[in-house]
């Protein structure tokens, strides 16, 4: 459309009412999407403070594992603040010790270490240190150190050693993992294709790094065969060394000293902690307590 001003070449754009009206619903949908995303994040964010009523409700919501974990984290924080009112939830925490959900058991194993005055927690940890899942046993072993209980010592030493992953059935191995691959807990390690049967997935029970590959892709395997070994993640190694500094014995020294020798790949804090742990164990072996 031409303007009526002095310059006949000036073009004035005509308004687009239909486009403006059409963009309204799109804008509303975009706003709703942002609001919904925020609310989803807010109500699943573990940093959000829960009321007493919400904690009690979340602990019972086993259909939403994140709710249970959120409640357990809040209880842990209250225990750390020496809030004795947190004891009201101890009976519910103890029921989770035998829950089939691994996430619940590993979380309560860690939490119970924050109240080393609870004999009920102590006895529950002695059960969890024999749990079928290694991640649960490890958390229980670390928590038992706070109770000055050496029952988890062997489990702490195992953290410093490679974890063996074995097949659960006969078949053909299908895996693309390589040595030094970083893996998270639950990561797919391999598939086993049995003859005339459904493919079986083998997932990692622990976070860490693939240390060795025992069988190559396409190999025929039998139940119990070693597939690969996993080296524990840095955080787990550090915690194990700290625990062994307090409860380690002379026969644990070879496993500990392994982490004082490699200056090229080991983080400095790991080597330093391994040295401190070595010194503490050697002092105890000599009958020295300082």
PyMOL commands that set and color helices and strands:
alter all, ss='L'
color gray80, all
select helices_A, chain A and resi 17-44+52-59+65-80+84-98+102-114+119-128+134-146+150-159+234-247+250-261+268-285
alter helices_A, ss='H'
color red, helices_A
select strands_A, chain A and resi 163-166+171-174+182-183+188-193+200-203+208-213+220-221+226-232
alter strands_A, ss='S'
color yellow, strands_A
deselect
rebuild
show_as cartoon
